[in-house]
Amino acid sequence: MDSRIKELVDLTKEKFGLDAYFLHTWNIYSDKNVMNETDYTLVMEWFPRCIKEQTEDELNPPGTALIELDLKSSRLKSIIFVEGKTFANTITFNSPDSEKAIRWIERETGFTYLEHFQIKNKETEKIMFEACINGIPLSPSGLMELRLDDQGRLTFFSNYGHFLSQKTLNKVKNTLTLDNEYVKQIAYEQCKLLDFPSSKEEKWLPIYALEEIYVAHNKKTLPFDIIGDRHSYINIDMVMEWDDPLQETFKRYPIKFEDNSVTVDQAFSFAPHPDTFPLTKHEQEKATKVVLDFLRMEFPQDTGKWVLNFLHRRDGYIIAGLKQVQDRRVFQKKLKVFIDATSFQAINYMDSNWFLEMYKDYLSPAAKKINKKEAFEKIKTTIELTPVFVYDFEEQHYILCKKIDSSFGVLAHNGELIELDEV
């Protein structure tokens, strides 16, 4: 075993009290994180000494400790004891003592409570934390989860996503309020008529609702990103049109994701992951042409019906994201086309039909009887303006924004104000 790895293994054994365990396997993986940086992770499987091998179905036996360390910082990323059973007694909390858990997380991560993370929700044997800057949430964000058994022993900890690094923090205040005319105008523009599926009524409901958006102090707007890594996407937003279909059959090939395991020397070189390299203009143009030809083969009659939203690198492929034009449904029909990054050949695709299939028999939405202006008059009293530090990938720093959002909507066919969670 390489001396650098042995040092981390010995540290792990001592820190987590793994005297009743032996190291079964270890490996190192590289991946692109949400900030488009490269992570190198040491992954270890520790078996209880009373067990010598995996079960017949190759599942890790109960009590196995799965531990991930960030190779660059040597800090803990996650520890999972299979089936919540542990033979380690070093890390014990007085459940539900969040204070002791917070102090332990500060030691393990180097973060400071309320400066870098805060409690999101708390249960008897589980605490969820979210990333913050001085108590204000981050976007893109990070999450930590800590679980205990009935004796207060640690059985699960994960630390994923983004927490404040040494990136520049723009400390300009954001004094925007709901009384600001610009905020009102942005909120009005974000009020959209969408069709929501109602499982209770088994039909689509036409609802005016707000699409979340962030507004900076200088009135710059940043999109709400539920995925968290859209910054690494290249926005295309091109309607795909053609005159003639291609008289060919699209041939699908298996998607083979790259093995992200690396050697010790590769890992300690800390070279950037291939997925972090930006797509050149030439690559964007070639990929767009590939997507167009794919649509001409697989959806020959759909000219003008698809928008190419974005391109990005992932696991050795260039992935193209598409959605249907003028699709009013909140769950839109989407496509992901996988393009071989070397040959620039479309090799496969995924669609959202499997998900939309459950709504195929739902009745069409009723005709709208109120307009957007009328609906907004009812929604505006429910609008919330929440401070969030959002990372501006153009400026490369966090800026204090206000998230414009509402948990209410207005039924377009009768004007009733409803809570969206109830739909």
Contacts in CASP RR format, 6 or more apart in sequence:
PFRMAT RR
TARGET T0000
AUTHOR 0000-0000-0000
METHOD contacts of the structure
MODEL  1
MDSRIKELVDLTKEKFGLDAYFLHTWNIYSDKNVMNETDYTLVMEWFPRC
IKEQTEDELNPPGTALIELDLKSSRLKSIIFVEGKTFANTITFNSPDSEK
AIRWIERETGFTYLEHFQIKNKETEKIMFEACINGIPLSPSGLMELRLDD
QGRLTFFSNYGHFLSQKTLNKVKNTLTLDNEYVKQIAYEQCKLLDFPSSK
EEKWLPIYALEEIYVAHNKKTLPFDIIGDRHSYINIDMVMEWDDPLQETF
KRYPIKFEDNSVTVDQAFSFAPHPDTFPLTKHEQEKATKVVLDFLRMEFP
QDTGKWVLNFLHRRDGYIIAGLKQVQDRRVFQKKLKVFIDATSFQAINYM
DSNWFLEMYKDYLSPAAKKINKKEAFEKIKTTIELTPVFVYDFEEQHYIL
CKKIDSSFGVLAHNGELIELDEV
1 9 0 8 1.000
2 264 0 8 1.000
4 264 0 8 1.000
4 268 0 8 1.000
5 26 0 8 1.000
5 42 0 8 1.000
5 264 0 8 1.000
8 42 0 8 1.000
8 69 0 8 1.000
8 71 0 8 1.000
8 74 0 8 1.000
9 23 0 8 1.000
9 26 0 8 1.000
9 44 0 8 1.000
11 74 0 8 1.000
12 18 0 8 1.000
12 44 0 8 1.000
12 67 0 8 1.000
12 69 0 8 1.000
13 19 0 8 1.000
13 21 0 8 1.000
13 23 0 8 1.000
13 46 0 8 1.000
15 90 0 8 1.000
16 65 0 8 1.000
16 67 0 8 1.000
16 79 0 8 1.000
16 88 0 8 1.000
16 90 0 8 1.000
16 91 0 8 1.000
17 88 0 8 1.000
17 89 0 8 1.000
17 90 0 8 1.000
17 91 0 8 1.000
18 46 0 8 1.000
18 65 0 8 1.000
18 88 0 8 1.000
20 48 0 8 1.000
20 49 0 8 1.000
20 87 0 8 1.000
20 88 0 8 1.000
21 46 0 8 1.000
21 47 0 8 1.000
21 48 0 8 1.000
21 49 0 8 1.000
21 65 0 8 1.000
21 87 0 8 1.000
21 88 0 8 1.000
22 46 0 8 1.000
22 47 0 8 1.000
22 49 0 8 1.000
23 44 0 8 1.000
23 45 0 8 1.000
23 46 0 8 1.000
24 45 0 8 1.000
24 46 0 8 1.000
24 47 0 8 1.000
24 64 0 8 1.000
25 44 0 8 1.000
25 45 0 8 1.000
26 42 0 8 1.000
26 43 0 8 1.000
26 44 0 8 1.000
26 45 0 8 1.000
27 42 0 8 1.000
27 43 0 8 1.000
27 261 0 8 1.000
28 40 0 8 1.000
28 41 0 8 1.000
28 42 0 8 1.000
28 43 0 8 1.000
28 71 0 8 1.000
28 261 0 8 1.000
28 262 0 8 1.000
28 263 0 8 1.000
28 264 0 8 1.000
28 266 0 8 1.000
28 267 0 8 1.000
29 40 0 8 1.000
29 41 0 8 1.000
29 43 0 8 1.000
29 260 0 8 1.000
29 261 0 8 1.000
29 262 0 8 1.000
30 38 0 8 1.000
30 39 0 8 1.000
30 40 0 8 1.000
30 41 0 8 1.000
30 260 0 8 1.000
30 262 0 8 1.000
30 266 0 8 1.000
30 267 0 8 1.000
30 273 0 8 1.000
31 38 0 8 1.000
31 39 0 8 1.000
31 41 0 8 1.000
31 260 0 8 1.000
31 273 0 8 1.000
31 275 0 8 1.000
32 38 0 8 1.000
32 39 0 8 1.000
32 232 0 8 1.000
32 273 0 8 1.000
32 275 0 8 1.000
32 276 0 8 1.000
32 313 0 8 1.000
32 314 0 8 1.000
33 39 0 8 1.000
33 161 0 8 1.000
33 162 0 8 1.000
34 140 0 8 1.000
34 161 0 8 1.000
34 162 0 8 1.000
34 228 0 8 1.000
34 229 0 8 1.000
35 140 0 8 1.000
35 162 0 8 1.000
35 165 0 8 1.000
35 231 0 8 1.000
35 391 0 8 1.000
36 229 0 8 1.000
36 231 0 8 1.000
36 232 0 8 1.000
36 276 0 8 1.000
37 276 0 8 1.000
38 270 0 8 1.000
38 271 0 8 1.000
38 272 0 8 1.000
38 273 0 8 1.000
38 276 0 8 1.000
39 70 0 8 1.000
40 70 0 8 1.000
40 71 0 8 1.000
40 72 0 8 1.000
40 262 0 8 1.000
40 267 0 8 1.000
40 270 0 8 1.000
41 68 0 8 1.000
41 69 0 8 1.000
41 70 0 8 1.000
41 71 0 8 1.000
41 77 0 8 1.000
42 68 0 8 1.000
42 69 0 8 1.000
42 71 0 8 1.000
42 267 0 8 1.000
43 66 0 8 1.000
43 67 0 8 1.000
43 68 0 8 1.000
44 65 0 8 1.000
44 66 0 8 1.000
44 67 0 8 1.000
44 68 0 8 1.000
44 69 0 8 1.000
45 60 0 8 1.000
45 64 0 8 1.000
45 65 0 8 1.000
45 66 0 8 1.000
46 64 0 8 1.000
46 65 0 8 1.000
46 66 0 8 1.000
46 67 0 8 1.000
47 60 0 8 1.000
47 61 0 8 1.000
47 64 0 8 1.000
48 61 0 8 1.000
48 63 0 8 1.000
48 64 0 8 1.000
48 87 0 8 1.000
51 61 0 8 1.000
51 64 0 8 1.000
54 60 0 8 1.000
54 61 0 8 1.000
55 61 0 8 1.000
60 66 0 8 1.000
60 82 0 8 1.000
61 82 0 8 1.000
62 82 0 8 1.000
62 83 0 8 1.000
62 84 0 8 1.000
62 85 0 8 1.000
63 81 0 8 1.000
63 82 0 8 1.000
63 83 0 8 1.000
63 84 0 8 1.000
63 85 0 8 1.000
63 86 0 8 1.000
63 87 0 8 1.000
64 81 0 8 1.000
64 82 0 8 1.000
65 79 0 8 1.000
65 80 0 8 1.000
65 81 0 8 1.000
65 82 0 8 1.000
65 86 0 8 1.000
65 88 0 8 1.000
66 78 0 8 1.000
66 79 0 8 1.000
66 80 0 8 1.000
66 81 0 8 1.000
66 82 0 8 1.000
67 76 0 8 1.000
67 78 0 8 1.000
67 79 0 8 1.000
67 80 0 8 1.000
68 76 0 8 1.000
68 77 0 8 1.000
68 78 0 8 1.000
68 79 0 8 1.000
69 75 0 8 1.000
69 76 0 8 1.000
69 77 0 8 1.000
70 76 0 8 1.000
70 77 0 8 1.000
71 267 0 8 1.000
71 268 0 8 1.000
72 270 0 8 1.000
75 108 0 8 1.000
75 109 0 8 1.000
75 110 0 8 1.000
76 108 0 8 1.000
76 109 0 8 1.000
76 157 0 8 1.000
76 159 0 8 1.000
77 158 0 8 1.000
77 159 0 8 1.000
77 160 0 8 1.000
78 157 0 8 1.000
78 158 0 8 1.000
78 159 0 8 1.000
78 160 0 8 1.000
79 154 0 8 1.000
79 156 0 8 1.000
79 157 0 8 1.000
80 155 0 8 1.000
80 156 0 8 1.000
80 157 0 8 1.000
80 158 0 8 1.000
81 88 0 8 1.000
81 154 0 8 1.000
81 155 0 8 1.000
81 156 0 8 1.000
84 147 0 8 1.000
84 149 0 8 1.000
84 155 0 8 1.000
84 156 0 8 1.000
85 149 0 8 1.000
85 155 0 8 1.000
86 149 0 8 1.000
86 153 0 8 1.000
86 154 0 8 1.000
86 155 0 8 1.000
88 153 0 8 1.000
88 154 0 8 1.000
89 153 0 8 1.000
91 104 0 8 1.000
91 153 0 8 1.000
91 154 0 8 1.000
92 151 0 8 1.000
92 152 0 8 1.000
92 153 0 8 1.000
92 154 0 8 1.000
93 100 0 8 1.000
93 101 0 8 1.000
93 104 0 8 1.000
93 148 0 8 1.000
93 152 0 8 1.000
93 153 0 8 1.000
93 154 0 8 1.000
94 100 0 8 1.000
94 152 0 8 1.000
95 124 0 8 1.000
95 125 0 8 1.000
95 148 0 8 1.000
95 150 0 8 1.000
95 152 0 8 1.000
96 122 0 8 1.000
96 123 0 8 1.000
96 124 0 8 1.000
96 125 0 8 1.000
96 127 0 8 1.000
96 148 0 8 1.000
98 119 0 8 1.000
98 122 0 8 1.000
98 127 0 8 1.000
101 127 0 8 1.000
101 146 0 8 1.000
102 113 0 8 1.000
105 111 0 8 1.000
105 113 0 8 1.000
105 117 0 8 1.000
105 129 0 8 1.000
105 144 0 8 1.000
105 146 0 8 1.000
106 112 0 8 1.000
106 113 0 8 1.000
108 157 0 8 1.000
109 116 0 8 1.000
109 117 0 8 1.000
109 144 0 8 1.000
109 159 0 8 1.000
109 163 0 8 1.000
110 116 0 8 1.000
111 117 0 8 1.000
111 163 0 8 1.000
114 132 0 8 1.000
114 134 0 8 1.000
114 135 0 8 1.000
115 132 0 8 1.000
115 133 0 8 1.000
115 134 0 8 1.000
115 135 0 8 1.000
115 164 0 8 1.000
116 131 0 8 1.000
116 132 0 8 1.000
116 133 0 8 1.000
116 163 0 8 1.000
116 164 0 8 1.000
117 129 0 8 1.000
117 130 0 8 1.000
117 131 0 8 1.000
117 132 0 8 1.000
117 144 0 8 1.000
117 163 0 8 1.000
118 129 0 8 1.000
118 130 0 8 1.000
118 132 0 8 1.000
118 135 0 8 1.000
119 127 0 8 1.000
119 128 0 8 1.000
119 129 0 8 1.000
120 128 0 8 1.000
120 129 0 8 1.000
120 130 0 8 1.000
120 143 0 8 1.000
121 127 0 8 1.000
121 128 0 8 1.000
122 128 0 8 1.000
125 147 0 8 1.000
125 148 0 8 1.000
125 149 0 8 1.000
125 150 0 8 1.000
125 152 0 8 1.000
126 145 0 8 1.000
126 146 0 8 1.000
126 147 0 8 1.000
126 148 0 8 1.000
127 145 0 8 1.000
127 146 0 8 1.000
128 143 0 8 1.000
128 144 0 8 1.000
128 145 0 8 1.000
129 143 0 8 1.000
129 144 0 8 1.000
129 145 0 8 1.000
129 146 0 8 1.000
130 137 0 8 1.000
130 138 0 8 1.000
130 141 0 8 1.000
130 142 0 8 1.000
130 143 0 8 1.000
130 144 0 8 1.000
131 137 0 8 1.000
131 138 0 8 1.000
131 141 0 8 1.000
131 142 0 8 1.000
131 143 0 8 1.000
131 161 0 8 1.000
131 162 0 8 1.000
131 163 0 8 1.000
131 164 0 8 1.000
132 138 0 8 1.000
132 389 0 8 1.000
133 164 0 8 1.000
133 169 0 8 1.000
133 389 0 8 1.000
133 398 0 8 1.000
136 387 0 8 1.000
136 388 0 8 1.000
136 389 0 8 1.000
136 400 0 8 1.000
137 386 0 8 1.000
137 388 0 8 1.000
137 389 0 8 1.000
138 162 0 8 1.000
138 163 0 8 1.000
138 164 0 8 1.000
138 388 0 8 1.000
138 389 0 8 1.000
138 390 0 8 1.000
138 391 0 8 1.000
138 398 0 8 1.000
139 214 0 8 1.000
139 224 0 8 1.000
139 225 0 8 1.000
139 228 0 8 1.000
139 388 0 8 1.000
139 389 0 8 1.000
139 390 0 8 1.000
139 391 0 8 1.000
140 161 0 8 1.000
140 162 0 8 1.000
140 225 0 8 1.000
140 228 0 8 1.000
140 229 0 8 1.000
140 231 0 8 1.000
140 391 0 8 1.000
141 161 0 8 1.000
141 162 0 8 1.000
141 228 0 8 1.000
142 160 0 8 1.000
142 161 0 8 1.000
142 162 0 8 1.000
142 163 0 8 1.000
143 158 0 8 1.000
143 160 0 8 1.000
143 161 0 8 1.000
144 157 0 8 1.000
144 158 0 8 1.000
144 159 0 8 1.000
144 160 0 8 1.000
145 156 0 8 1.000
145 157 0 8 1.000
145 158 0 8 1.000
146 154 0 8 1.000
146 156 0 8 1.000
146 157 0 8 1.000
147 154 0 8 1.000
147 155 0 8 1.000
147 156 0 8 1.000
147 157 0 8 1.000
148 154 0 8 1.000
148 155 0 8 1.000
149 155 0 8 1.000
162 391 0 8 1.000
164 398 0 8 1.000
167 391 0 8 1.000
167 396 0 8 1.000
167 397 0 8 1.000
167 398 0 8 1.000
168 396 0 8 1.000
168 397 0 8 1.000
168 398 0 8 1.000
169 389 0 8 1.000
169 397 0 8 1.000
169 398 0 8 1.000
170 392 0 8 1.000
170 395 0 8 1.000
170 397 0 8 1.000
170 398 0 8 1.000
170 399 0 8 1.000
170 400 0 8 1.000
171 400 0 8 1.000
172 217 0 8 1.000
172 399 0 8 1.000
172 400 0 8 1.000
173 217 0 8 1.000
173 400 0 8 1.000
174 216 0 8 1.000
174 217 0 8 1.000
174 387 0 8 1.000
174 399 0 8 1.000
174 400 0 8 1.000
174 401 0 8 1.000
174 402 0 8 1.000
175 217 0 8 1.000
176 182 0 8 1.000
176 183 0 8 1.000
176 215 0 8 1.000
176 217 0 8 1.000
176 385 0 8 1.000
176 402 0 8 1.000
177 183 0 8 1.000
177 385 0 8 1.000
178 184 0 8 1.000
178 383 0 8 1.000
178 385 0 8 1.000
182 215 0 8 1.000
182 219 0 8 1.000
183 215 0 8 1.000
183 385 0 8 1.000
183 402 0 8 1.000
183 404 0 8 1.000
184 380 0 8 1.000
186 213 0 8 1.000
186 215 0 8 1.000
186 221 0 8 1.000
186 404 0 8 1.000
187 210 0 8 1.000
187 376 0 8 1.000
187 380 0 8 1.000
187 383 0 8 1.000
187 404 0 8 1.000
188 372 0 8 1.000
188 376 0 8 1.000
190 210 0 8 1.000
190 211 0 8 1.000
190 212 0 8 1.000
190 213 0 8 1.000
190 404 0 8 1.000
191 208 0 8 1.000
191 209 0 8 1.000
191 210 0 8 1.000
191 372 0 8 1.000
191 375 0 8 1.000
191 376 0 8 1.000
191 379 0 8 1.000
192 208 0 8 1.000
192 209 0 8 1.000
192 210 0 8 1.000
192 211 0 8 1.000
193 206 0 8 1.000
193 207 0 8 1.000
193 208 0 8 1.000
193 328 0 8 1.000
193 368 0 8 1.000
193 372 0 8 1.000
193 375 0 8 1.000
193 412 0 8 1.000
194 206 0 8 1.000
194 207 0 8 1.000
194 208 0 8 1.000
194 209 0 8 1.000
194 328 0 8 1.000
194 329 0 8 1.000
194 330 0 8 1.000
195 204 0 8 1.000
195 205 0 8 1.000
195 206 0 8 1.000
195 207 0 8 1.000
195 328 0 8 1.000
195 329 0 8 1.000
195 330 0 8 1.000
195 365 0 8 1.000
196 204 0 8 1.000
196 205 0 8 1.000
196 207 0 8 1.000
196 209 0 8 1.000
196 330 0 8 1.000
196 420 0 8 1.000
196 423 0 8 1.000
197 203 0 8 1.000
197 204 0 8 1.000
197 205 0 8 1.000
197 329 0 8 1.000
197 330 0 8 1.000
197 331 0 8 1.000
197 359 0 8 1.000
197 362 0 8 1.000
197 423 0 8 1.000
198 204 0 8 1.000
198 205 0 8 1.000
198 362 0 8 1.000
198 423 0 8 1.000
201 363 0 8 1.000
202 361 0 8 1.000
202 362 0 8 1.000
202 363 0 8 1.000
203 362 0 8 1.000
203 363 0 8 1.000
203 364 0 8 1.000
203 365 0 8 1.000
204 329 0 8 1.000
204 359 0 8 1.000
204 362 0 8 1.000
204 363 0 8 1.000
204 364 0 8 1.000
204 365 0 8 1.000
205 365 0 8 1.000
205 366 0 8 1.000
205 411 0 8 1.000
205 413 0 8 1.000
205 423 0 8 1.000
206 328 0 8 1.000
206 365 0 8 1.000
206 366 0 8 1.000
206 368 0 8 1.000
206 411 0 8 1.000
206 412 0 8 1.000
206 413 0 8 1.000
207 409 0 8 1.000
207 410 0 8 1.000
207 411 0 8 1.000
207 412 0 8 1.000
207 418 0 8 1.000
207 420 0 8 1.000
207 423 0 8 1.000
208 370 0 8 1.000
208 372 0 8 1.000
208 375 0 8 1.000
208 376 0 8 1.000
208 379 0 8 1.000
208 409 0 8 1.000
208 410 0 8 1.000
208 412 0 8 1.000
209 379 0 8 1.000
209 406 0 8 1.000
209 408 0 8 1.000
209 409 0 8 1.000
209 410 0 8 1.000
209 420 0 8 1.000
210 379 0 8 1.000
210 383 0 8 1.000
210 404 0 8 1.000
210 405 0 8 1.000
210 406 0 8 1.000
210 409 0 8 1.000
211 224 0 8 1.000
212 224 0 8 1.000
212 403 0 8 1.000
212 404 0 8 1.000
212 405 0 8 1.000
213 221 0 8 1.000
213 222 0 8 1.000
213 223 0 8 1.000
213 224 0 8 1.000
213 403 0 8 1.000
213 404 0 8 1.000
214 221 0 8 1.000
214 222 0 8 1.000
214 223 0 8 1.000
214 224 0 8 1.000
214 388 0 8 1.000
214 390 0 8 1.000
214 401 0 8 1.000
214 402 0 8 1.000
214 403 0 8 1.000
214 404 0 8 1.000
215 221 0 8 1.000
215 222 0 8 1.000
215 401 0 8 1.000
215 402 0 8 1.000
215 404 0 8 1.000
216 222 0 8 1.000
216 390 0 8 1.000
216 392 0 8 1.000
216 399 0 8 1.000
216 400 0 8 1.000
216 401 0 8 1.000
217 399 0 8 1.000
217 400 0 8 1.000
217 401 0 8 1.000
220 392 0 8 1.000
222 390 0 8 1.000
222 392 0 8 1.000
222 401 0 8 1.000
223 230 0 8 1.000
224 403 0 8 1.000
224 405 0 8 1.000
225 231 0 8 1.000
230 310 0 8 1.000
231 391 0 8 1.000
231 393 0 8 1.000
232 276 0 8 1.000
232 312 0 8 1.000
232 313 0 8 1.000
233 310 0 8 1.000
233 311 0 8 1.000
233 312 0 8 1.000
234 278 0 8 1.000
234 279 0 8 1.000
234 284 0 8 1.000
234 310 0 8 1.000
234 311 0 8 1.000
234 312 0 8 1.000
235 309 0 8 1.000
235 310 0 8 1.000
236 284 0 8 1.000
236 288 0 8 1.000
236 308 0 8 1.000
236 309 0 8 1.000
236 310 0 8 1.000
236 311 0 8 1.000
237 307 0 8 1.000
237 308 0 8 1.000
237 309 0 8 1.000
238 288 0 8 1.000
238 307 0 8 1.000
238 308 0 8 1.000
239 304 0 8 1.000
239 306 0 8 1.000
239 307 0 8 1.000
239 325 0 8 1.000
240 291 0 8 1.000
240 292 0 8 1.000
240 295 0 8 1.000
240 303 0 8 1.000
240 304 0 8 1.000
240 306 0 8 1.000
240 307 0 8 1.000
240 308 0 8 1.000
240 322 0 8 1.000
241 303 0 8 1.000
241 304 0 8 1.000
242 292 0 8 1.000
242 295 0 8 1.000
242 296 0 8 1.000
242 303 0 8 1.000
243 303 0 8 1.000
244 296 0 8 1.000
245 296 0 8 1.000
245 297 0 8 1.000
245 300 0 8 1.000
245 301 0 8 1.000
246 293 0 8 1.000
246 296 0 8 1.000
246 297 0 8 1.000
246 300 0 8 1.000
248 297 0 8 1.000
249 297 0 8 1.000
250 294 0 8 1.000
250 297 0 8 1.000
250 298 0 8 1.000
250 346 0 8 1.000
252 347 0 8 1.000
252 348 0 8 1.000
252 349 0 8 1.000
253 347 0 8 1.000
253 348 0 8 1.000
254 348 0 8 1.000
255 317 0 8 1.000
255 338 0 8 1.000
255 347 0 8 1.000
255 348 0 8 1.000
257 315 0 8 1.000
257 316 0 8 1.000
258 315 0 8 1.000
258 316 0 8 1.000
260 315 0 8 1.000
274 313 0 8 1.000
274 316 0 8 1.000
275 313 0 8 1.000
275 314 0 8 1.000
275 315 0 8 1.000
275 316 0 8 1.000
276 313 0 8 1.000
277 313 0 8 1.000
279 287 0 8 1.000
279 311 0 8 1.000
279 312 0 8 1.000
279 313 0 8 1.000
279 318 0 8 1.000
283 318 0 8 1.000
284 311 0 8 1.000
286 344 0 8 1.000
287 311 0 8 1.000
287 318 0 8 1.000
287 320 0 8 1.000
287 339 0 8 1.000
287 344 0 8 1.000
288 308 0 8 1.000
288 311 0 8 1.000
288 320 0 8 1.000
290 320 0 8 1.000
290 337 0 8 1.000
290 339 0 8 1.000
290 344 0 8 1.000
290 345 0 8 1.000
290 346 0 8 1.000
291 308 0 8 1.000
291 320 0 8 1.000
291 322 0 8 1.000
291 337 0 8 1.000
291 339 0 8 1.000
291 346 0 8 1.000
293 346 0 8 1.000
294 337 0 8 1.000
294 346 0 8 1.000
294 349 0 8 1.000
295 302 0 8 1.000
295 306 0 8 1.000
298 349 0 8 1.000
299 305 0 8 1.000
299 306 0 8 1.000
304 325 0 8 1.000
305 324 0 8 1.000
305 325 0 8 1.000
306 322 0 8 1.000
306 323 0 8 1.000
306 324 0 8 1.000
306 325 0 8 1.000
306 335 0 8 1.000
307 322 0 8 1.000
307 323 0 8 1.000
307 324 0 8 1.000
307 325 0 8 1.000
308 320 0 8 1.000
308 321 0 8 1.000
308 322 0 8 1.000
309 321 0 8 1.000
309 322 0 8 1.000
309 323 0 8 1.000
310 320 0 8 1.000
310 321 0 8 1.000
311 318 0 8 1.000
311 319 0 8 1.000
311 320 0 8 1.000
311 321 0 8 1.000
312 318 0 8 1.000
312 319 0 8 1.000
313 319 0 8 1.000
313 341 0 8 1.000
316 341 0 8 1.000
317 338 0 8 1.000
317 339 0 8 1.000
317 340 0 8 1.000
317 341 0 8 1.000
317 347 0 8 1.000
318 338 0 8 1.000
318 339 0 8 1.000
318 340 0 8 1.000
318 341 0 8 1.000
318 344 0 8 1.000
319 336 0 8 1.000
319 337 0 8 1.000
319 338 0 8 1.000
319 339 0 8 1.000
320 335 0 8 1.000
320 336 0 8 1.000
320 337 0 8 1.000
320 339 0 8 1.000
321 334 0 8 1.000
321 335 0 8 1.000
321 336 0 8 1.000
321 337 0 8 1.000
322 334 0 8 1.000
322 335 0 8 1.000
322 336 0 8 1.000
322 337 0 8 1.000
323 332 0 8 1.000
323 333 0 8 1.000
323 334 0 8 1.000
323 335 0 8 1.000
324 332 0 8 1.000
324 333 0 8 1.000
324 334 0 8 1.000
327 333 0 8 1.000
331 352 0 8 1.000
331 355 0 8 1.000
331 356 0 8 1.000
331 359 0 8 1.000
332 352 0 8 1.000
333 351 0 8 1.000
333 352 0 8 1.000
333 353 0 8 1.000
333 356 0 8 1.000
334 351 0 8 1.000
334 352 0 8 1.000
335 349 0 8 1.000
335 350 0 8 1.000
335 351 0 8 1.000
335 352 0 8 1.000
336 349 0 8 1.000
336 350 0 8 1.000
336 351 0 8 1.000
337 346 0 8 1.000
337 348 0 8 1.000
337 349 0 8 1.000
338 346 0 8 1.000
338 347 0 8 1.000
338 348 0 8 1.000
338 349 0 8 1.000
338 350 0 8 1.000
339 345 0 8 1.000
339 346 0 8 1.000
339 347 0 8 1.000
340 346 0 8 1.000
340 347 0 8 1.000
365 412 0 8 1.000
365 413 0 8 1.000
366 412 0 8 1.000
366 413 0 8 1.000
367 413 0 8 1.000
368 412 0 8 1.000
368 413 0 8 1.000
369 412 0 8 1.000
369 413 0 8 1.000
369 414 0 8 1.000
369 415 0 8 1.000
370 410 0 8 1.000
370 412 0 8 1.000
370 415 0 8 1.000
374 415 0 8 1.000
375 409 0 8 1.000
375 410 0 8 1.000
375 412 0 8 1.000
375 415 0 8 1.000
378 409 0 8 1.000
378 410 0 8 1.000
378 415 0 8 1.000
378 417 0 8 1.000
379 406 0 8 1.000
379 408 0 8 1.000
379 409 0 8 1.000
379 410 0 8 1.000
379 417 0 8 1.000
382 406 0 8 1.000
382 407 0 8 1.000
382 408 0 8 1.000
382 409 0 8 1.000
382 417 0 8 1.000
383 404 0 8 1.000
383 405 0 8 1.000
383 406 0 8 1.000
384 403 0 8 1.000
384 404 0 8 1.000
384 405 0 8 1.000
384 406 0 8 1.000
384 407 0 8 1.000
385 402 0 8 1.000
385 403 0 8 1.000
385 404 0 8 1.000
386 402 0 8 1.000
386 403 0 8 1.000
386 405 0 8 1.000
387 400 0 8 1.000
387 401 0 8 1.000
387 402 0 8 1.000
387 403 0 8 1.000
388 400 0 8 1.000
388 401 0 8 1.000
388 402 0 8 1.000
388 403 0 8 1.000
389 398 0 8 1.000
389 399 0 8 1.000
389 400 0 8 1.000
389 401 0 8 1.000
390 398 0 8 1.000
390 399 0 8 1.000
390 401 0 8 1.000
391 397 0 8 1.000
391 398 0 8 1.000
392 398 0 8 1.000
392 399 0 8 1.000
407 419 0 8 1.000
407 420 0 8 1.000
407 421 0 8 1.000
408 417 0 8 1.000
408 418 0 8 1.000
408 419 0 8 1.000
408 420 0 8 1.000
409 417 0 8 1.000
409 418 0 8 1.000
409 419 0 8 1.000
409 420 0 8 1.000
410 416 0 8 1.000
410 417 0 8 1.000
410 418 0 8 1.000
411 418 0 8 1.000
END
